[in-house]
């Protein structure tokens, strides 16, 4: 008995096996086409912003064309000059400073807290870990007013302290949880061998756990940089002196500044502000994916 029935046509022969394969290929093609279309729709605002950064202010909202009628670089020159005597380079430097300090603080404090929760035994360990998880569910806006009152009494308003010092106190529960999950995947045999060699908790943390947790640490660095760089509300809340402004707050100056909005300069500096984010993601995406996936293997 034949296993397949041939459908004969001039110069072409189909079988029951090839027809489903063709249907699968067409289905995959349509799926990829749909994904590409959705991706283009999601990228539309970004492409429009980049193209508008090379247009005259009067041409930005005139039509829907991406390609500028007059290709200019004046928006980048004007935007980089900034306002009130401070160039946009100053704002970039401020943002990089806050982001770097925040990264150092989160990596040190959150890794130490995660090491304690994942590898050490102490009283009320599960209770404290549960409380830490509860903080992840607490809306950010609930703590804004109490934090502002506290920082105001400490005379930290209009300084970088409210934006950087809490990072050294392991206040980011998400990163603690991420590192705890990752450190639990490290074999206990390695730690036992280190103890037999005379290593205490500090040496085990520094020479064993930290090197093996590089993917989780880099993931923490990436997310800390992105969240700090894009943070607008907190920086606007605590910074009022223009010399302390970051990129996120500095972009606001182009809107209704001196009675008019410099849309071209705003889009130009917004485009430049995305460059560090894209660079960080492209260069470290391997570690980002590895840190997230490996950290979610063991609960």
Buried (B, 14 or more C-beta within 10 A) or exposed (E): EEEEEEEEEEEEEBBEEEEEEEEEEEEEEEEEEEEEEEEEEEEEEEEBBBBBBBBBBEBBEEEEEEEBEEEBEEBBEBBBEBBEEBBBEBBBEBBBBBBBBBBBBBBBBBBBBBBBBBBEEEEEEEEBBEEBEEEEEEEEEEEEEEBBEEBEEEEBBEBBBBBBBBBBEBBBBBBBBBBBBBBBBBEEEEBEEBEEEEBEBEBBBEEBBBEBBEBBBBBBBBBBBBBBBBBEEBBBBBBEEBEBBBBBBBBEBBEEBEEEEBBBBBBBBBBBBBEBBEEBEEEBEEBBEBBBEBBEEEE
